[in-house]
């Protein structure tokens, strides 16, 4: 039977289960730390104590808030052995369906070899699970020494960031051997380049020659890719490539002739 949740019914009727279902439907069926407060920042205090900072998280639609930092005790390690512990946020449903959440250190198994993470509770409360663990950090121990904690969570970016990532940003770069410009459009991290221009000088079979023009900041390719722009005319007599580096420098490869109309296109990923 359908029920109006966000409406006055003359009695208490909105449930935590309904709120969790709404959160999960909007935010996704996953676990996230929200981009506010200290985002559960961890500080190693001693060989057996860490402090977890403030933060907000959503696990399987359940919203958990930590308003003040919390100290957690890590069981001492053993000489000559290694161990992986996990810090988790544990959801639990107890008697009379009372629900709770708390931060817990789940101890791993000591070994002289390569340690593995301990098993966690993974049945979602959305599927009827009464205990569920959202991993926050892996705490590696080598002997009695705590190593560098490893974050295991994703930070959910706010909707304002999504809006910014979908808003087109335009720019331009001057075409070598021409008085015209190539139009650049960035949406998120994707840049497209397009133009239909006239060449004002000849270049014949140049091979990866550096040019003075540069790609402006904000449109330059990431460190593991290159900006590639291809130009050609209808006859194919003019055909060339422009390559751009993460520093914005460009090199030219190919052939072009004065007075030729060329179409230019390209696409790459920014940093």
C-alpha positions as CSV (number, residue, x, y, z in Angstrom):
1,X,0.0,0.0,0.0
2,X,1.4,3.4,-0.9
3,X,2.1,5.8,1.9
4,X,2.9,9.6,1.8
5,X,6.2,9.8,3.8
6,X,6.8,13.6,3.7
7,X,3.3,14.6,4.7
8,X,1.2,15.1,7.8
9,X,-0.6,11.9,8.8
10,X,-1.9,12.9,12.2
11,X,0.5,10.5,13.9
12,X,4.1,9.5,13.9
13,X,4.7,7.5,10.8
14,X,7.9,8.4,9.0
15,X,10.6,5.7,9.7
16,X,14.4,5.6,9.7
17,X,14.0,2.8,7.1
18,X,12.2,5.1,4.8
19,X,14.8,7.8,5.3
20,X,17.6,5.3,4.6
21,X,15.8,4.2,1.4
22,X,15.6,7.8,0.2
23,X,19.3,8.4,0.9
24,X,20.4,5.2,-0.8
25,X,18.2,6.0,-3.8
26,X,19.7,9.5,-4.2
27,X,23.3,8.9,-3.2
28,X,23.7,5.4,-4.4
29,X,23.9,1.9,-3.0
30,X,27.4,2.4,-1.6
31,X,29.2,3.8,1.4
32,X,30.6,7.4,1.4
33,X,32.3,9.9,3.7
34,X,30.8,13.3,3.0
35,X,32.9,16.3,2.2
36,X,32.4,18.2,5.4
37,X,34.2,18.6,8.8
38,X,37.5,16.6,9.1
39,X,36.3,13.7,6.9
40,X,37.2,11.2,9.7
41,X,40.9,12.1,9.5
42,X,43.1,9.7,11.4
43,X,46.0,10.5,13.7
44,X,48.4,7.8,15.1
45,X,48.9,8.8,18.7
46,X,51.0,5.9,19.9
47,X,51.8,2.2,19.3
48,X,48.3,1.2,20.3
49,X,46.1,4.3,19.9
50,X,44.7,6.3,17.0
51,X,42.3,9.3,16.9
52,X,39.5,9.6,14.4
53,X,38.4,13.1,13.6
54,X,34.9,14.5,13.0
55,X,32.9,13.7,10.0
56,X,29.7,12.6,8.4
57,X,29.1,9.4,6.4
58,X,26.3,7.5,4.7
59,X,26.5,3.8,4.7
60,X,23.8,1.9,2.9
61,X,21.5,4.9,3.2
62,X,22.2,5.3,7.0
63,X,23.5,8.7,8.0
64,X,26.2,8.6,10.8
65,X,27.6,11.7,12.4
66,X,30.7,12.1,14.5
67,X,30.7,15.5,16.1
68,X,33.8,15.1,18.2
69,X,37.1,13.2,17.7
70,X,37.3,9.7,19.1
71,X,40.2,7.6,20.4
72,X,40.4,4.0,19.4
73,X,42.7,1.3,20.9
74,X,44.7,-0.9,18.6
75,X,45.8,-4.2,20.2
76,X,49.6,-4.3,20.5
77,X,51.5,-6.1,17.8
78,X,53.9,-9.0,18.3
79,X,57.6,-9.0,17.6
80,X,58.4,-10.9,14.3
81,X,54.8,-10.9,13.1
82,X,52.7,-8.7,10.9
83,X,48.9,-7.9,11.1
84,X,46.3,-5.9,9.3
85,X,43.6,-4.3,11.5
86,X,40.6,-2.5,10.0
87,X,38.8,0.5,11.5
88,X,35.2,0.3,10.5
89,X,31.9,2.1,11.2
90,X,29.6,-0.7,12.4
91,X,25.9,-0.6,12.0
92,X,23.9,-2.9,14.3
93,X,20.2,-3.7,14.8
94,X,19.6,-5.2,18.2
95,X,16.6,-6.3,20.2
96,X,13.3,-4.5,19.6
97,X,14.9,-3.3,16.3
98,X,17.0,-0.7,18.1
99,X,19.7,0.5,15.7
100,X,23.1,2.0,16.4
101,X,26.4,2.8,14.9
102,X,29.9,3.0,16.3
103,X,33.6,3.0,15.3
104,X,35.2,-0.4,15.9
105,X,38.7,-1.8,15.4
106,X,38.5,-5.3,13.8
107,X,41.7,-7.2,14.6
108,X,43.4,-9.2,11.9
109,X,45.3,-12.4,12.2
110,X,49.1,-12.2,13.0
111,X,51.4,-13.9,10.5
112,X,55.1,-14.1,9.7
113,X,54.1,-13.8,6.0
114,X,51.9,-11.4,4.2
115,X,49.0,-10.3,6.3
116,X,45.4,-10.2,5.0
117,X,42.5,-8.0,6.1
118,X,40.0,-9.5,8.6
119,X,36.6,-10.5,7.4
120,X,33.8,-8.0,7.8
121,X,30.0,-8.0,7.9
122,X,28.8,-7.2,4.4
123,X,25.1,-7.9,4.3
124,X,23.4,-4.6,3.8
125,X,20.7,-3.5,6.2
126,X,18.7,-2.7,3.0
127,X,18.7,-6.4,2.4
128,X,17.9,-7.3,6.0
129,X,21.4,-7.4,7.5
130,X,21.5,-6.8,11.2
131,X,25.3,-6.0,11.3
132,X,27.1,-4.2,8.6
133,X,30.7,-2.8,8.5
134,X,31.9,0.2,6.5
135,X,35.7,0.1,6.3
136,X,37.4,3.4,6.9
137,X,41.1,2.5,7.4
138,X,43.6,-0.3,7.2
139,X,46.1,-0.3,10.1
140,X,49.2,-2.3,9.1
141,X,51.3,-3.5,12.0
142,X,54.9,-4.8,11.7
143,X,56.0,-6.1,15.0
144,X,54.9,-3.6,17.6
145,X,55.1,-0.7,15.1
146,X,51.9,0.8,13.6
147,X,52.5,1.7,9.9
148,X,50.9,4.4,7.8
149,X,47.1,4.0,7.9
150,X,45.5,3.4,4.5
151,X,42.1,5.2,3.8
152,X,39.5,2.7,2.3
153,X,36.6,5.1,1.8
154,X,35.4,7.3,-1.0
155,X,34.5,11.0,-0.4
156,X,31.2,11.9,-2.0
157,X,31.5,15.3,-3.7
158,X,28.7,17.8,-3.3
159,X,26.2,18.6,-6.1
160,X,27.9,22.0,-6.6
161,X,31.0,20.1,-7.8
162,X,28.8,18.1,-10.2
163,X,27.3,21.3,-11.5
164,X,30.8,22.8,-12.1
165,X,32.0,19.7,-13.9
166,X,29.1,20.0,-16.4
167,X,29.4,23.7,-17.1
168,X,31.3,24.3,-20.4
169,X,34.4,26.5,-20.3
170,X,35.7,28.0,-23.5
171,X,39.2,29.1,-24.6
172,X,41.3,29.3,-27.6
173,X,44.8,28.6,-29.0
174,X,46.4,30.3,-32.0
175,X,47.0,28.1,-35.0
176,X,50.6,28.1,-36.1
177,X,51.2,29.5,-39.6
178,X,47.8,31.3,-39.4
179,X,46.2,34.4,-38.0
180,X,43.2,32.4,-36.8
181,X,42.4,30.6,-33.5
182,X,41.3,27.1,-32.6
183,X,38.3,27.0,-30.3
184,X,38.7,25.0,-27.1
185,X,35.8,23.8,-25.0
186,X,36.2,22.0,-21.6
187,X,33.4,20.1,-19.9
188,X,34.7,18.5,-16.7
189,X,38.1,17.1,-17.7
190,X,37.3,16.6,-21.4
191,X,38.6,19.2,-23.8
192,X,37.5,19.3,-27.5
193,X,39.2,21.4,-30.1
194,X,37.6,22.6,-33.4
195,X,38.2,25.2,-36.1
196,X,37.8,25.8,-39.8
197,X,40.6,28.2,-40.7
198,X,42.9,29.5,-43.5
199,X,46.6,29.0,-43.4
200,X,48.7,32.1,-44.1
201,X,52.1,30.4,-44.5
202,X,53.5,27.2,-46.0
203,X,55.1,24.4,-44.0
204,X,56.2,21.3,-45.9
205,X,56.7,17.9,-44.3
206,X,57.8,19.4,-41.0
207,X,58.6,16.7,-38.4
208,X,57.7,17.4,-34.8
209,X,58.9,21.0,-34.9
210,X,58.3,23.1,-31.8
211,X,56.1,26.1,-32.4
212,X,55.7,29.3,-30.3
213,X,52.0,29.0,-29.6
214,X,50.9,27.3,-26.4
215,X,47.8,25.7,-25.0
216,X,46.4,27.9,-22.2
217,X,46.2,26.7,-18.6
218,X,43.0,24.9,-17.7
219,X,43.0,23.2,-21.1
220,X,46.4,21.4,-21.0
221,X,46.5,17.6,-21.1
222,X,47.1,15.5,-18.1
223,X,50.5,14.1,-17.3
224,X,49.7,10.7,-18.8
225,X,48.2,11.9,-22.1
226,X,48.8,14.4,-24.9
227,X,46.6,16.9,-26.7
228,X,46.3,15.8,-30.3
229,X,44.7,18.0,-32.9
230,X,44.5,16.9,-36.5
231,X,44.1,19.3,-39.5
232,X,43.3,18.5,-43.1
233,X,41.7,20.1,-46.2
234,X,39.2,18.6,-48.6
235,X,41.9,17.5,-51.1
236,X,44.2,16.0,-48.5
237,X,47.1,18.0,-49.8
238,X,47.3,19.7,-46.4
239,X,47.5,17.3,-43.6
240,X,49.1,17.8,-40.2
241,X,49.0,17.1,-36.5
242,X,49.5,19.4,-33.5
243,X,50.7,17.7,-30.3
244,X,50.4,19.4,-27.0
245,X,52.2,18.6,-23.7
246,X,51.1,19.1,-20.1
247,X,53.2,22.2,-20.0
248,X,51.2,23.7,-22.9
249,X,54.0,23.4,-25.4
250,X,53.0,22.3,-28.9
251,X,54.8,20.7,-31.8
252,X,53.7,20.5,-35.5
253,X,54.0,17.5,-37.8
254,X,52.9,17.4,-41.4
255,X,52.3,19.8,-44.4
256,X,50.2,22.9,-45.0
257,X,49.9,25.5,-47.7
258,X,49.1,29.2,-47.8
259,X,45.4,29.9,-48.6
260,X,44.2,26.4,-47.8
261,X,41.1,26.0,-45.7
262,X,41.6,23.3,-43.1
263,X,39.4,21.7,-40.6
264,X,40.9,21.0,-37.2
265,X,39.6,18.7,-34.5
266,X,40.9,17.1,-31.3
267,X,39.9,15.7,-27.9
268,X,41.9,15.0,-24.7
269,X,41.8,14.8,-20.9
270,X,43.0,17.6,-18.7
271,X,44.9,17.2,-15.5
